[in-house]
Amino acid sequence: MYSFDPTEEQQMLIDAVNKFAVNDLRSAAHEAEEGRVLPKKLINKGWELGLLQASIPETYGGFGERSAVTGVLALEEMAFGDLAGTLAVTTPSLFAMPILIAGTEDQKQAYLSKIIEGEWVPFTAALIEYAFDFDPNELKTTATLEGKDYILNGEKAFVPFANEAEMILVYANLGGQTQAFILPKGAAGLTVSDEREKLMGLNALPMYRVKFDGVKVPVSNRLGGVQGMDFEQVLASMRIAAASAAVGVANAAFEYSKDYAKEREVFGVKVAQKQAIAFMLAEMRTEIEATRLLTWEAAWKIDRGREDASNDAYLAYTGAMDMVMMVTDRAVQILGGHGYIREHPVEMWMRNGRGFAAFTGLAIV
């Protein structure tokens, strides 16, 4: 049975990430959202915490071992500060973690050390597509084997830092299975849109549409080599990452609205003393804790190679989508008219929370 007490190393990491999230990400979030720019020094400071580096073995230039449990603990803490900043800091993980999970030995040796040896560099990945029925297991972007190359055709959405990425890990449909392909910067047939995505939230995170028109990828750049990869392992890691980030955003909204309700007086009575508000807060906390525990369990099963880990990851993710929307919406309600004012962060958390249904592939642990 797993423990509910973090190890000493995990607690040290949690404390360090929380300090960065509250003191740096949270304080910069409003200006970054309004100005649509995340300061590079802020991203670099988050990168220096070493979340990805600690997940990569020394053999490949890191200083730790992968732990999905540690990953979700850290991601929740960082998202508590700001979601856009969190996704920016962890963007290189979108490229590195699938290679660590499913890449060949040659691919691990060739790419992992390049990503983590220095400052933050935008290695990214492209999974999400524009489709009302988007399913990561039934992609519209295709890969076709022609001689010694795979040919990629299709379009992707929400690709972080695509305009300056050194490499992109592209997910495509190969004979009915989702596979990934390592694509270098400037590949012929690769087009990144000139304009950034215009979204309801996450305005500080630069994301772009990317088109593939007959892009050639060497057979050696297929993730997992000739045999390919087990996409379910990668997808499960994406889903628990999104779930943990949703818990972080929801917890931020809960704590903020709870503190507001305890301080704000209406007709001589603290808002928190109103029964309807107290019930709201209790239900918000209950749903957060339930989703957190489900996410932890899924991460624990991933670390142990359990066959039912993918199922638990799916449950955690789908539950988190509803939970974060409910919690952030109620946080806005608890603040009343102030909840609709942009100077309070709850409206931004609600906008970001609405997007978790489409965030598969923007985070991975």
SULSUL-V783849 format. One record per run of one state. SS is the DSSP state (a for helix, b for strand, c for the rest). FROM is the first residue (numbers start at 1). LEN is the number of residues. If there is no record, write none. Layout:
SS & FROM & LEN
SS & FROM & LEN
//
This chain:
c & 1 & 7
a & 8 & 28
c & 36 & 4
a & 40 & 8
c & 48 & 5
a & 53 & 3
c & 56 & 2
a & 58 & 3
c & 61 & 7
a & 68 & 14
c & 82 & 1
a & 83 & 7
c & 90 & 1
a & 91 & 12
c & 103 & 2
a & 105 & 12
c & 117 & 7
b & 124 & 3
c & 127 & 15
b & 142 & 5
c & 147 & 2
b & 149 & 12
c & 161 & 6
b & 167 & 8
c & 175 & 2
b & 177 & 8
c & 185 & 5
b & 190 & 3
c & 193 & 14
b & 207 & 12
a & 219 & 3
b & 222 & 1
c & 223 & 2
a & 225 & 3
c & 228 & 3
a & 231 & 33
c & 264 & 1
b & 265 & 2
c & 267 & 2
b & 269 & 2
a & 271 & 3
c & 274 & 1
a & 275 & 29
c & 304 & 5
a & 309 & 26
c & 335 & 1
a & 336 & 5
c & 341 & 5
a & 346 & 13
c & 359 & 7
//
